[in-house]
Every structure is written in C-alpha cells, then in structure tokens.
C-alpha cells in the first residue's frame, strides 16, 4: 500500500495521465488528469474506448484501432 500511495502522489505531482483498459469489458479507467488533458471535466469511471477514440484525430482512428487490436 505504501508503494501505491507513493505512485499516486508522484503521478499527481507530475500531472501525468494514467489509464487502464479492461479489454474483455471495454471499461477504461482514467485518472482525473487524463480527463483534464482531453479538456473534459473529471467524471466517474469507467468510460469506454469510444470516449478515448472520440478525442483522437479522425485520420488516426483506424490506424490506431488496428495497432491496439494487434497488441
């Protein structure tokens, strides 16, 4: 628990965005900074991958989707 607390504090201090994506459920969990970087007021999690792709440039959506599927 101490290491998790330290990591959370370091991420908050550096204003880094973090996320995790549960592929089987398509639930995506963003920290507050992730929302702010996209210009969205923080809201309850989970969000979906569609929320992420809505903020990707249209020209980049299909190539990115293919890369994510491959991964």
C-alpha positions in Angstrom: 0.0 0.0 0.0 2.8 2.4 0.7 4.2 1.9 -2.9 0.7 2.5 -4.3 0.4 5.7 -2.3 3.8 6.9 -3.4 3.0 6.2 -7.0 -0.3 8.0 -6.8 1.3 11.1 -5.2 4.1 11.1 -7.8 1.6 10.9 -10.6 -0.5 13.7 -9.1 2.6 15.9 -8.5 3.9 15.4 -12.1 0.3 15.9 -13.5 0.7 12.7 -15.5 -2.3 11.0 -17.1 -2.9 7.3 -16.4 -5.4 4.8 -17.6 -6.2 1.1 -17.7 -8.3 -0.7 -20.2 -10.1 -4.0 -19.5 -10.3 -5.4 -23.0 -13.0 -8.0 -22.2 -15.4 -5.5 -20.8 -14.2 -2.4 -22.7 -14.1 -0.5 -19.4 -11.5 2.2 -19.4 -10.4 3.9 -16.1 -8.8 7.3 -16.3 -7.3 9.3 -13.5 -8.5 12.9 -13.2 -5.5 14.3 -15.1 -6.4 12.2 -18.1 -9.8 13.9 -18.3 -8.2 17.3 -17.9 -5.7 16.7 -20.7 -8.6 15.9 -23.0 -10.4 19.1 -21.8 -13.2 17.1 -20.1 -14.4 17.6 -16.5 -13.4 14.6 -14.4 -16.3 12.2 -14.1 -16.9 8.8 -12.6 -15.2 5.8 -14.2 -15.4 3.6 -16.1 -15.6 5.2 -19.6 -15.3 3.3 -22.8 -12.8 3.1 -25.6 -15.2 5.2 -27.7 -14.7 8.1 -25.2 -11.0 7.8 -26.0 -11.3 7.5 -29.8 -13.7 10.5 -29.9 -10.6 12.6 -28.9 -8.3 11.0 -31.5 -7.9 12.8 -34.8 -10.2 11.2 -37.4 -7.3 10.4 -39.7 -5.6 8.5 -36.9 -8.5 6.5 -35.5 -8.4 3.5 -37.9 -4.6 3.0 -37.8 -4.6 3.3 -34.0 -7.5 0.9 -33.7 -5.6 -1.7 -35.8 -2.5 -1.3 -33.7 -4.5 -1.8 -30.5 -6.2 -4.9 -31.9 -2.8 -6.3 -32.9 -1.4 -5.6 -29.4 
